Amino acid sequence: MNGRHFYGVRIEGAKWGVSFGSALSIAISYTNHHSILWAIIDGIFSWIYVLYFALFR
């Protein structure tokens, strides 16, 4: 198997995971706080906020 192909799949997976985590945290934050500012802040922290919400809410 070509090493570049495997590396390209890893990069794309990482990009997709980061963007999905950000979108998920923004959606959760906006439905809870109804604030665009908090949605942006929580979008920056992405998966950290999603895990916090899942564990403590």
N, CA and C atoms as an extended XYZ file, in Angstrom:
171
Properties=species:S:1:pos:R:3:atomname:S:1:resname:S:1:resid:I:1 pbc="F F F"
N         0.841       -1.177        0.000 N   MET     1
C         0.000        0.000        0.000 CA  MET     1
C         0.889        1.245        0.000 C   MET     1
N         0.491        2.251       -0.697 N   ASN     2
C         1.258        3.477       -0.813 CA  ASN     2
C         1.138        4.291        0.479 C   ASN     2
N         2.243        4.735        1.031 N   GLY     3
C         2.238        5.501        2.270 CA  GLY     3
C         1.538        6.842        2.133 C   GLY     3
N         1.599        7.445        0.978 N   ARG     4
C         0.953        8.735        0.768 CA  ARG     4
C        -0.568        8.619        0.823 C   ARG     4
N        -1.084        7.551        0.278 N   HIS     5
C        -2.536        7.356        0.286 CA  HIS     5
C        -3.050        7.256        1.728 C   HIS     5
N        -2.378        6.493        2.551 N   PHE     6
C        -2.776        6.335        3.947 CA  PHE     6
C        -2.689        7.672        4.679 C   PHE     6
N        -1.627        8.430        4.407 N   TYR     7
C        -1.440        9.728        5.046 CA  TYR     7
C        -2.547       10.695        4.623 C   TYR     7
N        -2.928       10.668        3.341 N   GLY     8
C        -3.995       11.531        2.861 CA  GLY     8
C        -5.322       11.219        3.519 C   GLY     8
N        -5.593        9.960        3.763 N   VAL     9
C        -6.826        9.575        4.436 CA  VAL     9
C        -6.820       10.066        5.872 C   VAL     9
N        -5.679        9.997        6.532 N   ARG    10
C        -5.567       10.486        7.905 CA  ARG    10
C        -5.819       11.990        7.981 C   ARG    10
N        -5.255       12.741        7.062 N   ILE    11
C        -5.431       14.190        7.053 CA  ILE    11
C        -6.899       14.535        6.839 C   ILE    11
N        -7.545       13.900        5.869 N   GLU    12
C        -8.950       14.181        5.600 CA  GLU    12
C        -9.819       13.801        6.794 C   GLU    12
N        -9.520       12.710        7.441 N   GLY    13
C       -10.281       12.309        8.625 CA  GLY    13
C       -10.143       13.311        9.745 C   GLY    13
N        -8.946       13.839        9.922 N   ALA    14
C        -8.719       14.831       10.967 CA  ALA    14
C        -9.452       16.127       10.655 C   ALA    14
N        -9.445       16.540        9.401 N   LYS    15
C       -10.161       17.757        9.025 CA  LYS    15
C       -11.655       17.594        9.251 C   LYS    15
N       -12.188       16.439        8.876 N   TRP    16
C       -13.618       16.205        9.039 CA  TRP    16
C       -13.991       16.165       10.515 C   TRP    16
N       -13.168       15.558       11.338 N   GLY    17
C       -13.441       15.454       12.763 CA  GLY    17
C       -13.442       16.806       13.447 C   GLY    17
N       -12.536       17.669       13.065 N   VAL    18
C       -12.472       19.001       13.659 CA  VAL    18
C       -13.683       19.820       13.240 C   VAL    18
N       -14.047       19.793       11.995 N   SER    19
C       -15.181       20.596       11.545 CA  SER    19
C       -16.498       20.061       12.113 C   SER    19
N       -16.641       18.752       12.221 N   PHE    20
C       -17.857       18.186       12.799 CA  PHE    20
C       -17.954       18.525       14.285 C   PHE    20
N       -16.849       18.453       15.001 N   GLY    21
C       -16.839       18.800       16.423 CA  GLY    21
C       -17.199       20.252       16.646 C   GLY    21
N       -16.694       21.131       15.812 N   SER    22
C       -17.020       22.552       15.929 CA  SER    22
C       -18.503       22.799       15.656 C   SER    22
N       -19.020       22.194       14.604 N   ALA    23
C       -20.435       22.377       14.270 CA  ALA    23
C       -21.336       21.824       15.368 C   ALA    23
N       -20.973       20.683       15.913 N   LEU    24
C       -21.767       20.081       16.979 CA  LEU    24
C       -21.757       20.943       18.237 C   LEU    24
N       -20.591       21.454       18.616 N   SER    25
C       -20.514       22.285       19.814 CA  SER    25
C       -21.252       23.610       19.618 C   SER    25
N       -21.194       24.181       18.428 N   ILE    26
C       -21.925       25.425       18.161 CA  ILE    26
C       -23.419       25.191       18.247 C   ILE    26
N       -23.896       24.084       17.694 N   ALA    27
C       -25.329       23.786       17.740 CA  ALA    27
C       -25.803       23.546       19.175 C   ALA    27
N       -25.048       22.788       19.945 N   ILE    28
C       -25.418       22.532       21.343 CA  ILE    28
C       -25.399       23.821       22.140 C   ILE    28
N       -24.356       24.613       21.968 N   SER    29
C       -24.216       25.858       22.720 CA  SER    29
C       -25.337       26.839       22.397 C   SER    29
N       -25.665       26.982       21.122 N   TYR    30
C       -26.695       27.951       20.759 CA  TYR    30
C       -28.074       27.530       21.262 C   TYR    30
N       -28.369       26.234       21.239 N   THR    31
C       -29.669       25.797       21.742 CA  THR    31
C       -29.763       25.935       23.257 C   THR    31
N       -28.641       25.854       23.960 N   ASN    32
C       -28.680       25.999       25.415 CA  ASN    32
C       -28.626       27.452       25.867 C   ASN    32
N       -27.750       28.255       25.272 N   HIS    33
C       -27.525       29.622       25.749 CA  HIS    33
C       -28.241       30.685       24.923 C   HIS    33
N       -28.634       30.393       23.705 N   HIS    34
C       -29.257       31.349       22.780 CA  HIS    34
C       -28.385       32.586       22.606 C   HIS    34
N       -27.076       32.369       22.499 N   SER    35
C       -26.121       33.458       22.347 CA  SER    35
C       -25.107       33.096       21.265 C   SER    35
N       -24.960       33.998       20.312 N   ILE    36
C       -24.001       33.764       19.243 CA  ILE    36
C       -22.571       33.837       19.779 C   ILE    36
N       -22.322       34.741       20.729 N   LEU    37
C       -20.982       34.866       21.307 CA  LEU    37
C       -20.552       33.571       21.983 C   LEU    37
N       -21.428       32.980       22.816 N   TRP    38
C       -21.082       31.712       23.468 CA  TRP    38
C       -20.940       30.584       22.451 C   TRP    38
N       -21.724       30.626       21.388 N   ALA    39
C       -21.605       29.598       20.348 CA  ALA    39
C       -20.246       29.678       19.666 C   ALA    39
N       -19.755       30.879       19.424 N   ILE    40
C       -18.433       31.042       18.812 CA  ILE    40
C       -17.346       30.567       19.766 C   ILE    40
N       -17.438       30.957       21.030 N   ILE    41
C       -16.436       30.539       22.020 CA  ILE    41
C       -16.431       29.026       22.167 C   ILE    41
N       -17.604       28.429       22.280 N   ASP    42
C       -17.673       26.970       22.409 CA  ASP    42
C       -17.261       26.271       21.123 C   ASP    42
N       -17.454       26.905       19.970 N   GLY    43
C       -16.985       26.343       18.709 CA  GLY    43
C       -15.476       26.285       18.631 C   GLY    43
N       -14.817       27.246       19.263 N   ILE    44
C       -13.352       27.233       19.302 CA  ILE    44
C       -12.856       26.051       20.125 C   ILE    44
N       -13.528       25.769       21.233 N   PHE    45
C       -13.124       24.652       22.084 CA  PHE    45
C       -13.660       23.309       21.586 C   PHE    45
N       -14.562       23.305       20.667 N   SER    46
C       -15.202       22.189       19.985 CA  SER    46
C       -15.379       20.924       20.817 C   SER    46
N       -14.543       19.915       20.658 N   TRP    47
C       -14.765       18.617       21.302 CA  TRP    47
C       -14.689       18.698       22.818 C   TRP    47
N       -13.946       19.655       23.354 N   ILE    48
C       -13.889       19.812       24.818 CA  ILE    48
C       -15.280       20.180       25.340 C   ILE    48
N       -15.959       21.104       24.658 N   TYR    49
C       -17.304       21.486       25.081 CA  TYR    49
C       -18.304       20.348       24.891 C   TYR    49
N       -18.174       19.607       23.807 N   VAL    50
C       -19.075       18.476       23.565 CA  VAL    50
C       -18.931       17.440       24.680 C   VAL    50
N       -17.700       17.124       25.065 N   LEU    51
C       -17.480       16.167       26.158 CA  LEU    51
C       -17.991       16.710       27.484 C   LEU    51
N       -17.766       17.985       27.743 N   TYR    52
C       -18.290       18.611       28.963 CA  TYR    52
C       -19.814       18.504       29.003 C   TYR    52
N       -20.463       18.823       27.902 N   PHE    53
C       -21.915       18.775       27.846 CA  PHE    53
C       -22.425       17.341       28.059 C   PHE    53
N       -21.754       16.374       27.456 N   ALA    54
C       -22.187       14.982       27.576 CA  ALA    54
C       -21.992       14.451       28.982 C   ALA    54
N       -20.941       14.879       29.655 N   LEU    55
C       -20.649       14.337       30.985 CA  LEU    55
C       -21.374       15.054       32.121 C   LEU    55
N       -21.544       16.374       32.018 N   PHE    56
C       -22.043       17.142       33.153 CA  PHE    56
C       -23.400       17.778       32.951 C   PHE    56
N       -24.038       17.582       31.842 N   ARG    57
C       -25.369       18.172       31.635 CA  ARG    57
C       -26.410       17.096       31.562 C   ARG    57
